[in-house]
Amino acid sequence: MIPPARLMRTFSLLLMMGVPVGAEDSPPAAVKPVRKPRDSWTLQVGLAHSAQDSDYYAVSGFQARFPIWALDRQDKSDRFGSIGAEIGMYPYPVISRAYVPGAGADPSTPGKYNFWEAAGLSYYTPRMGPLQLEAGARLAFINPAERVLTSPNGCGVSNRAESRCNQYIKESLKSLDSILFPSFRGDRGIVTFVAAALILKRVGVRVEAAQLNSRGSRVNASGLRFGLTAR
């Protein structure tokens, strides 16, 4: 017969050997990946017009966005979205150049304005699958347009050799100074916008509805912009 003291020692040893085996069998807790807010780079184009449909603008340029505040303060992730700084990227910032439609358009039409979007703030939602929503405002500088874009009807690649289309191209090139050397003078306005982007991995397409409101020059316009974005 085995003594009781020996049985107790054997039983205690078996218990001690079973503890690490049970710990090894339990799977480790899954660690959820943390996605940080990322920089955004967008090339966009579009058209805008005034409420009275008397002024037209051709919109194009680069816009960058840098996250500065993640609303998820614990992990600094994009779980609740982020606040970021919007910057018009030189040498081709987002600028809206006045144009006059029609075959008989005059590039020296007076009373037109250009406006470019220098800087602002925006909110980006967290990614919902491929979709990301945005909203924000940018400060715009508004200056009289010395030359406006002309928009003759029917100009394209097939008829680029026609004299009227050649003239349109020349007038467009003469107005490049408004893009390469945007002015910080003139009146100021605010461009408010909402946007949506569809992103596959880090590249996608973006559509933005924007509206300019100003005081001094009484320039107001709204329209859609379309672009390619990387973030």
QUICOR-V503864 format. One line per field, one symbol per residue. ss: DSSP state (2 for helix, 1 for strand, 0 for the rest). psi: psi as a letter, one per 30 degrees, with the letter a starting at -180 (. if undefined). burial: 1 if it has 16 or more other C-alpha atoms within 10 Angstrom, else 0. A space follows every 10 residues. Layout:
ss->???
psi->???
burial->???
This chain:
ss->0002222222 2222222222 2222200000 0000000001 1111111110 0000011111 1111111111 0000000000 0111111100 0010111111 1000000000 0011111111 1111000100 1111111111 1111000011 1000000000 0022222222 2222002222 0000001111 1111111111 0011111111 1111000000 1111111111 0
psi->kkkeeeeeee eeeeeeffee eeeffkklkk jkkkklkllk kkjllaklll eghfkkkkkl lkklkkkfjk fjfefhlgeg alklkkkkjk giljkjkklj llfgkkfgkl glkkkkjela klkkllkibf kkllkakkkk kkkkjeklkl ikkgkaeehf fkeeeeeeee eeefgfffef ikkgaalklk jklklkkjkj cgkalkkkjl kkkldefhkk lllkkklkkk .
burial->0000000000 0000000000 0000000000 0000011101 1111111111 0000111111 1111111011 0000011110 1111111110 0111111111 0000111010 0111111111 1111111000 0111111111 1111111111 1100100000 0001100110 1100100110 0100001111 1111111110 0011111111 1111001011 1111111111 1
